Amino acid sequence: MEGGHVLVVDDDRRLRDLLAKYLTENGYLVVTAAEAGEARRHLAALAFDVMVLDVMMPGEDGIALTRALRAEGNRLPILLLTARGEVNDRIRGLEAGADDYLSKPFEPRELLLRLASILRRAPRDQGEAAPSTLRLGAFTWDLARAELRRGDQPVHLTQAERDLLAVLAEAAGQGVSRDELAARTGSAANPRAVDVQVTRLRKKIEDDPRLPRYLQTVRGTGYMLRPD
């Protein structure tokens, strides 16, 4: 299947079935599970490209399952779904090892964009560790901490700048559309806000913001981060 093999884990049968139908219609091969135990059985028997995992499940919840899988060395990309949109909940999920986080309710198109982004940046060889930092000249971007440093000194970023740089870093070397950047950074209502954040970031990381070396424009698409 073109989209990849997805494991959808959600205790809400209606949503689980809707997600399976929608993803199947958009080129994914989908297997579903109603709780963590069933998900583990599928993981033991089949190979998946990504897991869409609900946080609020009875018994072992999504964050606990994510944490346990990472502790076991399982690096399957995980997109967490939850009805809770608070920043602390999002941070807990990402700290547990999730690759991305989407709050309910969400637009189905946004789910597709996020899955495509996760699959695009996933290591092709799961035995090969992905880089933990990216070099941007005198700057270093820490992917795990979402932190920009110049030498030993942290560089102040606004939350919008940090979110944008994180999304671009995850797809380093590949163009990311304005629409995807807007959706991933909370600017869906005004995609041109992405251009403003790009301009600000260039002033911080480029020797000459007018001739960007690292944060490049991809004509007709959006932007791309090209590290050293």
C-alpha positions as CSV (number, residue, x, y, z in Angstrom):
1,M,0.0,0.0,0.0
2,E,1.3,3.5,-0.9
3,G,0.7,5.1,2.5
4,G,2.2,2.4,4.7
5,H,1.0,0.0,7.4
6,V,-0.7,1.7,10.3
7,L,-1.9,0.3,13.7
8,V,-4.8,2.3,15.0
9,V,-5.4,1.9,18.8
10,D,-8.5,3.5,20.3
11,D,-11.1,2.3,22.7
12,D,-13.8,4.3,21.0
13,R,-15.1,1.8,18.4
14,R,-16.8,4.5,16.3
15,L,-13.7,6.6,16.0
16,R,-11.5,3.5,15.5
17,D,-13.7,2.4,12.6
18,L,-13.9,5.9,11.0
19,L,-10.1,6.2,11.2
20,A,-9.6,2.8,9.6
21,K,-12.0,3.6,6.8
22,Y,-10.5,7.1,6.1
23,L,-6.9,5.9,6.2
24,T,-7.7,2.9,4.0
25,E,-9.4,5.2,1.4
26,N,-6.2,7.3,1.4
27,G,-3.8,4.4,0.6
28,Y,-2.9,3.0,4.0
29,L,-3.1,-0.6,5.1
30,V,-4.8,-0.5,8.6
31,V,-5.0,-2.8,11.5
32,T,-7.0,-1.8,14.6
33,A,-6.9,-2.5,18.3
34,A,-9.2,-1.5,21.2
35,E,-6.7,-1.5,24.0
36,A,-3.0,-1.8,24.8
37,G,-3.0,-5.6,25.2
38,E,-4.5,-6.1,21.8
39,A,-2.0,-3.6,20.3
40,R,0.9,-5.5,21.8
41,R,-0.3,-8.7,20.2
42,H,-0.5,-7.1,16.8
43,L,3.0,-5.6,17.3
44,A,4.4,-9.0,18.1
45,A,2.9,-10.6,15.0
46,L,3.1,-7.9,12.3
47,A,5.4,-5.1,11.1
48,F,4.0,-1.6,11.1
49,D,5.3,1.7,9.7
50,V,3.5,3.9,12.3
51,M,1.0,3.7,15.2
52,V,-1.9,6.1,15.8
53,L,-2.5,5.7,19.6
54,D,-5.2,7.2,21.7
55,V,-4.0,8.5,25.1
56,M,-7.2,8.1,27.1
57,M,-7.7,4.4,27.2
58,P,-8.8,2.2,30.2
59,G,-6.0,0.2,31.8
60,E,-2.6,1.0,30.2
61,D,-3.1,4.4,28.6
62,G,-1.4,5.6,25.5
63,I,1.4,7.5,27.2
64,A,2.2,4.5,29.4
65,L,2.2,2.2,26.4
66,T,4.5,4.6,24.5
67,R,6.9,4.8,27.4
68,A,6.9,1.0,27.8
69,L,7.6,0.4,24.1
70,R,10.5,2.9,24.1
71,A,11.9,1.3,27.2
72,E,11.8,-2.1,25.3
73,G,13.7,-0.5,22.4
74,N,10.8,-0.3,20.1
75,R,11.2,2.7,17.9
76,L,8.0,2.4,15.8
77,P,6.8,6.0,15.1
78,I,3.9,6.9,17.3
79,L,1.2,9.6,16.8
80,L,-0.7,10.2,20.0
81,L,-4.4,11.2,19.9
82,T,-6.2,12.8,22.8
83,A,-9.1,15.0,23.7
84,R,-6.9,16.9,26.0
85,G,-5.1,19.8,24.4
86,E,-3.2,21.2,27.4
87,V,0.5,21.9,26.9
88,N,1.4,19.7,29.9
89,D,-0.3,16.7,28.4
90,R,1.4,17.2,25.1
91,I,4.8,17.5,26.8
92,R,4.1,14.3,28.7
93,G,3.4,12.4,25.5
94,L,6.5,13.7,23.7
95,E,8.7,13.0,26.7
96,A,7.4,9.5,26.8
97,G,8.8,9.1,23.3
98,A,5.9,9.9,20.9
99,D,6.8,11.4,17.6
100,D,3.8,13.7,17.3
101,Y,0.6,14.7,19.1
102,L,-2.8,15.6,17.7
103,S,-5.7,16.8,19.9
104,K,-9.3,15.8,19.3
105,P,-11.3,16.9,17.5
106,F,-9.1,17.2,14.4
107,E,-9.4,17.6,10.7
108,P,-8.8,14.3,8.9
109,R,-6.6,16.1,6.4
110,E,-4.3,17.2,9.3
111,L,-4.0,13.6,10.4
112,L,-2.8,12.6,6.9
113,L,-0.3,15.5,6.8
114,R,1.1,14.5,10.2
115,L,1.4,10.8,9.2
116,A,3.1,11.7,6.0
117,S,5.6,13.8,7.9
118,I,6.3,11.1,10.4
119,L,6.8,8.5,7.7
120,R,9.0,10.8,5.7
121,R,11.4,11.5,8.5
122,A,11.5,7.9,10.0
123,P,14.8,6.1,9.5
124,R,14.6,3.8,6.6
125,D,16.6,1.2,8.6
126,Q,15.0,0.9,12.0
127,G,18.3,-0.5,13.2
128,E,20.0,2.8,12.4
129,A,19.6,5.6,15.0
130,A,18.4,8.9,13.8
131,P,20.7,11.9,14.5
132,S,20.0,13.7,17.8
133,T,21.3,17.1,16.7
134,L,21.6,19.1,13.5
135,R,24.4,21.5,12.7
136,L,23.5,24.9,11.2
137,G,26.9,26.6,10.9
138,A,27.7,28.0,14.4
139,F,24.3,26.8,15.7
140,T,23.2,23.3,16.9
141,W,19.6,22.2,17.0
142,D,18.8,19.5,19.6
143,L,15.9,17.5,18.2
144,A,15.0,15.8,21.4
145,R,15.0,19.0,23.5
146,A,13.8,21.3,20.7
147,E,16.6,23.6,21.7
148,L,18.8,25.9,19.6
149,R,22.3,26.6,20.9
150,R,25.2,28.7,19.7
151,G,28.2,27.0,21.1
152,D,27.3,26.4,24.8
153,Q,24.8,29.2,24.9
154,P,21.1,28.7,24.3
155,V,19.4,30.9,21.8
156,H,16.1,32.4,22.7
157,L,13.2,31.4,20.5
158,T,9.6,32.3,20.7
159,Q,7.3,29.3,21.0
160,A,6.1,29.8,17.4
161,E,9.7,29.9,16.2
162,R,10.6,26.8,18.2
163,D,7.6,24.9,16.8
164,L,8.4,25.9,13.2
165,L,12.1,24.9,13.5
166,A,11.1,21.6,15.1
167,V,8.9,20.7,12.2
168,L,11.5,21.7,9.6
169,A,14.2,19.8,11.5
170,E,12.2,16.6,11.5
171,A,12.1,16.8,7.7
172,A,15.6,18.1,7.3
173,G,16.7,18.2,3.6
174,Q,13.1,18.0,2.4
175,G,10.6,20.7,1.5
176,V,7.6,21.1,3.8
177,S,4.6,22.9,2.5
178,R,3.2,26.1,4.0
179,D,-0.1,24.3,4.7
180,E,1.7,21.5,6.7
181,L,3.8,24.0,8.6
182,A,0.7,26.1,9.4
183,A,-1.2,23.0,10.6
184,R,1.7,21.7,12.7
185,T,2.4,25.1,14.3
186,G,-1.1,26.3,15.2
187,S,-1.3,28.8,12.3
188,A,-3.8,26.9,10.2
189,A,-6.1,30.0,10.1
190,N,-3.3,32.1,8.7
191,P,-0.7,30.1,6.7
192,R,1.1,33.4,5.8
193,A,2.0,33.6,9.5
194,V,4.6,30.9,8.7
195,D,6.4,33.4,6.4
196,V,6.7,35.9,9.3
197,Q,8.3,33.2,11.6
198,V,10.7,32.1,8.8
199,T,11.8,35.7,8.4
200,R,12.5,36.0,12.2
201,L,14.3,32.7,12.3
202,R,16.5,33.6,9.4
203,K,17.6,36.7,11.3
204,K,18.7,34.5,14.2
205,I,20.5,31.7,12.3
206,E,21.7,33.1,8.9
207,D,24.8,35.1,8.3
208,D,22.8,36.9,5.6
209,P,19.0,36.5,6.0
210,R,18.6,37.8,2.4
211,L,20.7,34.9,1.1
212,P,19.7,32.0,3.4
213,R,22.0,29.0,3.6
214,Y,20.1,26.9,6.1
215,L,16.4,27.9,6.0
216,Q,15.7,27.9,2.3
217,T,12.6,28.6,0.3
218,V,11.3,25.8,-1.9
219,R,9.6,27.5,-4.8
220,G,5.9,26.5,-5.1
221,T,6.1,24.4,-2.0
222,G,7.2,26.1,1.2
223,Y,10.4,25.8,3.1
224,M,13.3,23.4,3.8
225,L,15.9,23.2,6.5
226,R,19.3,22.2,5.0
227,P,21.8,21.5,7.8
228,D,25.5,21.1,7.4
